[in-house]
């Protein structure tokens, strides 16, 4: 009998508990695989983000330094004003009021002073082409620094001063190690004789890298070493300030009306559906709308922070309205009922009781909307903020650009100097965006109430 029982035991059918256990094992195994895939996706995404940030930082951190060359500049009164003795005697000069007139001093050829100092520093240089190469060691924009010095203090005329002048972008790239000296001369932007001059200046301590204040104080320029983001920062500031002024009251008022006072009918349903749909409309469509309505119909000045803020207001309104409505919904109905029970009107209930509790959530949505507006480029291209603006805007009606558009313009330039400035501007833009999003998180955690 024992021999007959063994085969039957081996052929026994699985019980229900055996099937459940096997199913649980498969589900647990599938869950573990899903977790591993999710963790792998997160790690892969972090690696890509780290690689992107690393590439931007590696290309852009050098833009925060600029190469300067020290030269003894003689503010030759004869060359600048046409009066007085030639050369420098380091003595006060008595010049006529006409010679010291603003127009004459501002129109003087200060480039000659720099070229004269270079010839004195390298007296062996001769020949027209060789002198041209020597003059290119200094940035063409350095003459404007000399002009500003003379306009601020005319007593410099006739004196000699050791000044640090901005080097040309090719020299700057060479000093920063961005140009490979070992390449054949034909494959380099800077020639062997220029490298020899740079080495001579370095040996005498007349060439140094200093903090690049130009990057933060100058506007756009065709010369990479003279280009800065001051104009773009000012344009972004005016544009975002006006966007906040226009969008926040309008969005809060709209959210308050739709959530607390509007009757539930087809009209309000239509408005709510369109608000949700507008949040998904491509940003360039808002640019086309601004071009057609604000510029062509209402005549708002083109390429100004005013028209840019109007376009960005239309783009950010849906985001702020949706966030504001969610903040209003989070306030418990008991707050409203208690206020109404003690005699407050519906408007007083909303203004003095509901809104103060909903403001943190509204501000969070507003900051996120402003961060989105700060990074927008496409709608602003359509309204002309892609123009080459040299002067820093002083108001909302001055022609200007914004930081993302400035990055777009620099990214299209082939010079290596603009590559590093593009990456540096991206770093600053990302810093602003991260700071704004952190502010939204801190604001929500500090002031938001959980009911």
C-alpha positions in Angstrom: 0.0 0.0 0.0 2.9 2.3 0.7 4.2 1.8 -2.8 0.8 2.8 -4.3 0.5 5.9 -2.1 3.8 7.5 -3.2 2.8 8.0 -6.9 -0.6 9.5 -5.8 1.2 12.0 -3.5 3.4 13.2 -6.4 0.4 13.7 -8.7 -1.7 15.7 -6.2 -3.4 18.7 -7.7 -2.4 22.2 -6.3 -4.7 23.6 -3.7 -6.2 27.2 -3.8 -3.7 28.4 -1.3 -0.9 27.1 -3.5 -2.3 29.1 -6.4 -2.6 32.3 -4.3 1.0 31.9 -3.0 2.3 31.5 -6.6 0.3 34.5 -7.7 1.6 36.6 -4.9 5.2 35.6 -5.7 4.7 36.7 -9.3 3.2 40.0 -8.2 5.9 40.7 -5.7 8.5 39.9 -8.4 6.8 42.2 -10.8 6.7 44.9 -8.2 10.4 44.5 -7.5 11.1 44.8 -11.2 9.0 47.9 -11.4 10.8 49.5 -8.5 14.2 48.7 -10.0 13.1 50.1 -13.4 11.8 53.3 -11.6 15.0 53.6 -9.6 17.1 53.1 -12.8 15.0 55.8 -14.6 15.5 58.3 -11.7 19.3 57.6 -11.6 19.5 57.9 -15.4 17.6 61.2 -15.3 19.9 62.5 -12.6 23.0 61.5 -14.6 21.7 63.3 -17.6 20.9 66.4 -15.6 24.2 66.3 -13.9 26.0 65.9 -17.2 24.0 68.9 -18.7 24.8 71.1 -15.7 28.4 69.9 -15.7 28.8 70.8 -19.4 27.3 74.2 -18.9 29.4 75.0 -15.8 32.6 73.7 -17.5 32.1 76.0 -20.4 30.7 79.0 -18.5 32.7 79.5 -15.3 35.6 81.0 -17.2 33.4 83.9 -18.3 33.5 85.3 -14.8 37.1 86.2 -15.4 38.5 88.5 -18.0 42.1 89.0 -19.3 43.6 92.5 -18.9 46.8 93.9 -20.3 48.7 96.7 -18.4 50.0 99.5 -20.6 51.5 102.9 -19.8 48.9 105.2 -21.5 50.0 108.8 -22.3 46.9 111.0 -22.4 48.5 113.2 -25.1 46.6 116.5 -25.1 47.7 117.2 -28.7 46.1 114.0 -30.0 43.0 114.3 -27.9 42.1 118.1 -28.1 44.4 119.4 -30.8 46.0 121.8 -28.4 48.9 121.8 -26.0 52.2 120.1 -26.2 52.6 116.6 -27.7 53.5 113.7 -25.3 53.3 113.7 -21.5 55.1 115.9 -19.1 53.1 115.0 -16.0 52.4 118.7 -15.4 49.0 120.4 -15.3 48.1 121.9 -18.7 46.3 125.1 -19.3 43.9 124.4 -22.1 41.1 126.6 -23.6 37.5 125.9 -22.7 36.9 125.0 -26.4 39.6 122.3 -26.2 37.9 120.9 -23.0 34.4 120.9 -24.5 32.5 117.7 -24.0 31.9 117.3 -27.7 35.6 117.5 -28.5 36.7 115.2 -25.7 34.0 112.6 -26.6 34.9 112.6 -30.3 38.6 112.2 -29.8 40.4 109.2 -31.2 41.5 107.4 -28.1 42.5 104.3 -30.1 45.7 106.2 -31.1 46.7 106.4 -27.4 46.5 102.6 -27.1 48.3 102.0 -30.4 51.1 104.4 -29.4 51.5 102.5 -26.0 51.7 99.2 -27.8 54.3 100.4 -30.2 56.4 101.7 -27.3 56.1 98.4 -25.5 57.1 96.4 -28.7 59.5 98.8 -30.6 60.8 96.0 -32.8 57.4 95.5 -34.5 57.4 97.0 -38.0 55.4 96.6 -41.1 51.7 97.3 -41.6 50.4 93.8 -41.2 52.5 93.1 -38.1 51.3 96.4 -36.5 47.7 95.4 -37.2 48.3 92.1 -35.4 49.9 93.9 -32.5 46.9 96.3 -32.2 44.5 93.4 -32.0 46.0 92.4 -28.6 43.7 95.0 -27.0 39.9 95.0 -27.3 38.5 97.6 -29.7 36.2 98.6 -26.8 39.1 99.6 -24.5 39.1 103.1 -26.0 35.7 103.8 -24.5 37.1 103.3 -21.0 39.8 105.9 -21.8 37.1 108.3 -23.1 35.1 107.9 -19.9 38.2 108.6 -17.8 38.9 111.8 -19.6 35.3 113.0 -19.6 35.2 112.4 -15.8 38.5 114.1 -15.1 40.1 116.4 -17.8 43.1 116.9 -15.6 44.4 113.6 -16.9 45.4 115.3 -20.1 49.2 115.4 -20.4 49.7 112.7 -17.9 50.9 109.1 -18.1 49.2 106.3 -16.2 49.6 102.5 -16.0 46.2 101.2 -16.9 44.7 97.7 -17.2 43.0 97.4 -20.5 40.6 94.7 -21.7 42.4 92.2 -23.9 40.9 90.9 -27.2 38.8 87.8 -27.0 41.4 85.7 -28.8 44.0 86.7 -26.3 41.5 86.0 -23.5 40.8 82.5 -24.8 44.6 81.8 -25.2 45.3 82.9 -21.6 42.4 80.8 -20.3 43.7 77.7 -22.1 40.8 77.5 -24.6 43.2 77.7 -27.6 45.6 74.8 -28.1 49.1 76.2 -28.7 50.2 72.9 -30.1 48.0 73.1 -33.2 49.5 74.2 -36.5 49.3 78.0 -36.9 46.9 77.7 -39.8 44.4 76.0 -37.5 44.5 78.6 -34.7 42.7 82.0 -34.5 45.8 83.5 -33.0 49.2 83.4 -34.7 52.6 82.5 -33.3 53.8 86.2 -33.2 50.8 87.2 -31.2 51.5 84.3 -28.8 55.1 85.5 -28.4 53.8 89.0 -27.5 51.4 87.5 -25.0 54.2 85.5 -23.4 56.4 88.6 -23.2 53.6 90.5 -21.4 53.1 87.5 -19.0 56.8 87.4 -18.2 56.8 91.1 -17.3 53.6 90.8 -15.2 51.6 92.9 -17.6 48.8 90.4 -18.3 46.4 89.1 -15.7 43.0 87.5 -15.3 40.6 89.6 -13.1 37.0 89.3 -12.1 34.8 90.2 -15.1 32.8 93.2 -14.0 32.0 94.0 -17.6 29.8 90.9 -17.8 27.5 92.4 -15.1 27.7 96.1 -16.0 27.6 96.2 -19.8 24.9 95.6 -22.4 25.1 93.7 -25.6 28.2 94.1 -27.8 29.5 92.6 -31.0 32.9 92.1 -29.2 32.7 89.1 -26.9 35.0 90.6 -24.3 32.8 93.7 -24.0 29.5 91.9 -23.9 27.4 91.8 -20.7 24.0 90.9 -19.4 23.2 94.2 -17.6 20.8 95.2 -20.3 19.1 91.8 -20.4 18.8 91.8 -16.6 17.2 95.2 -16.6 14.8 94.2 -19.3 13.9 91.0 -17.5 13.3 93.0 -14.2 11.0 95.6 -15.8 9.1 92.9 -17.8 8.6 90.6 -14.8 7.6 93.5 -12.5 4.9 94.7 -14.9 3.8 91.1 -15.5 3.3 90.6 -11.7 1.5 93.9 -11.4 -0.9 93.0 -14.2 -1.4 89.3 -13.7 -1.7 88.9 -9.9 -4.7 91.2 -9.1 -6.5 90.0 -12.3 -5.9 86.3 -11.6 -6.9 86.5 -7.9 -10.0 88.5 -8.7 -11.0 86.0 -11.4 -10.3 83.0 -9.2 -12.3 84.6 -6.3 -15.3 85.4 -8.6 -15.4 81.9 -10.2 -14.9 80.0 -7.0 -17.0 82.0 -4.6 -19.6 84.2 -6.4 -20.2 83.0 -10.0 -23.4 81.0 -10.6 -22.9 77.5 -11.9 -24.2 77.7 -15.5 -23.1 77.1 -19.0 -21.3 80.5 -19.2 -19.1 79.9 -16.2 -18.5 76.3 -17.4 -17.4 77.7 -20.7 -15.0 80.1 -19.0 -13.5 77.4 -16.8 -12.9 75.1 -19.7 -11.2 77.8 -21.7 -9.0 78.8 -18.7 -7.8 75.2 -18.4 -7.3 75.0 -22.2 -5.3 78.3 -22.2 -2.8 76.7 -19.8 -1.8 74.2 -22.5 -1.6 76.7 -25.4 1.9 76.9 -26.9 3.6 80.1 -25.8 4.4 81.3 -29.3 0.6 81.7 -29.9 0.6 84.3 -27.2 3.4 86.1 -29.0 1.4 86.1 -32.2 -1.6 87.5 -30.3 0.5 90.2 -28.7 1.9 91.1 -32.2 -1.5 91.4 -33.7 -3.4 93.0 -30.8 -1.0 95.0 -28.6 1.4 96.2 -31.3 -0.6 96.4 -34.6 -4.0 97.3 -33.1 -3.3 99.3 -29.9 0.1 100.6 -31.0 2.1 99.6 -27.9 5.8 100.4 -28.6 7.6 97.4 -30.0 10.5 95.7 -28.2 9.7 97.3 -24.9 9.1 95.6 -21.4 5.5 97.0 -21.5 4.4 94.9 -24.5 6.5 92.0 -23.3 4.8 92.1 -19.9 1.3 92.2 -21.5 2.1 89.1 -23.5 3.5 87.2 -20.5 0.5 88.3 -18.5 -1.8 86.5 -20.9 0.5 83.5 -20.7 0.7 83.3 -16.9 -2.9 84.1 -16.1 -4.2 80.6 -16.5 -1.5 79.1 -14.2 -2.1 81.7 -11.5 -5.9 81.4 -11.7 -5.8 77.6 -11.4 -3.4 77.8 -8.4 -5.5 80.5 -6.8 -8.7 78.5 -7.2 -7.0 75.5 -5.7 -5.9 77.6 -2.7 -9.5 78.9 -2.2 -10.9 75.4 -2.3 -8.4 74.3 0.4 -10.0 76.8 2.9 -12.6 74.8 5.0 -16.2 75.8 4.5 -16.5 76.2 8.3 -14.4 79.4 8.1 -17.0 80.9 5.7 -19.9 79.7 7.8 -18.5 81.1 11.0 -17.9 84.5 9.4 -21.4 84.6 7.9 -22.9 83.5 11.3 -21.4 86.5 13.1 -22.9 88.9 10.6 -20.1 89.4 8.0 -21.2 90.0 4.4 -20.0 87.6 1.7 -17.4 90.1 0.5 -16.1 90.7 4.0 -16.0 87.0 4.5 -13.8 86.5 1.5 -11.5 89.6 2.0 -10.9 89.3 5.8 -11.2 85.5 6.4 -10.8 83.4 3.2 -8.2 85.3 1.3 -5.6 85.6 4.1 -5.7 81.9 4.5 -5.5 81.3 0.7 -2.8 83.9 0.0 0.2 81.5 0.6 -1.1 79.0 -2.0 -1.8 81.9 -4.4 1.7 83.3 -4.0 3.2 79.9 -4.6 1.3 79.6 -7.9 2.3 83.2 -8.8 6.0 82.6 -8.2 5.9 79.4 -10.3 4.1 81.4 -13.0 6.7 84.2 -12.8 9.5 81.6 -13.1 7.9 80.2 -16.2 7.6 83.7 -17.6 11.3 84.4 -16.8 12.4 81.5 -19.0 10.2 82.2 -22.0 11.7 83.1 -25.3 9.4 82.3 -28.1 6.6 84.8 -27.4 9.1 87.6 -26.9 10.8 86.9 -30.2 7.5 87.6 -32.0 7.2 91.1 -30.5 10.7 92.3 -31.4 12.6 91.8 -28.2 15.3 90.0 -30.2 16.6 93.4 -31.4 20.3 94.2 -30.8 20.1 96.5 -27.8 23.4 98.1 -26.7 22.1 100.7 -24.1 20.7 99.5 -20.8 17.0 100.3 -20.6 16.0 102.9 -18.0 12.3 102.3 -18.0 9.4 100.2 -19.3 9.1 102.1 -22.5 12.8 101.8 -23.6 13.8 99.2 -26.2 15.2 96.2 -24.4 15.7 92.4 -24.4 15.5 89.8 -21.7 17.9 87.2 -20.5 16.6 84.1 -22.4 16.6 86.1 -25.6 20.1 87.3 -25.0 21.2 83.7 -24.5 19.5 82.8 -27.8 21.4 85.6 -29.6 24.7 84.7 -28.1 24.2 81.0 -28.8 24.1 81.8 -32.6 27.5 83.5 -32.5 30.5 81.5 -33.6 33.1 83.1 -31.5 34.5 81.1 -28.6 34.1 84.1 -26.3 30.3 84.1 -26.8 30.2 80.4 -26.1 31.4 80.9 -22.6 29.2 83.9 -22.0 26.2 81.9 -23.2 26.9 79.2 -20.7 27.5 81.8 -17.9 24.2 83.5 -18.7 22.5 80.1 -18.6 24.0 79.5 -15.2 22.6 82.9 -13.9 19.2 82.2 -15.4 19.1 78.7 -13.8 20.1 80.3 -10.6 17.2 82.7 -10.7 14.8 79.9 -11.6 16.0 77.6 -8.8 15.8 80.5 -6.3 12.2 81.3 -7.4 11.1 77.7 -7.1 12.8 77.3 -3.7 11.0 80.5 -2.6 7.7 78.9 -3.6 8.5 75.7 -1.7 9.6 77.7 1.5 6.6 79.9 1.3 4.2 77.0 1.0 5.8 75.1 3.9 6.0 78.1 6.2 2.6 79.7 5.7 0.4 77.0 4.3 -2.1 75.6 6.8 -3.3 72.0 6.7 -6.9 71.4 7.8 
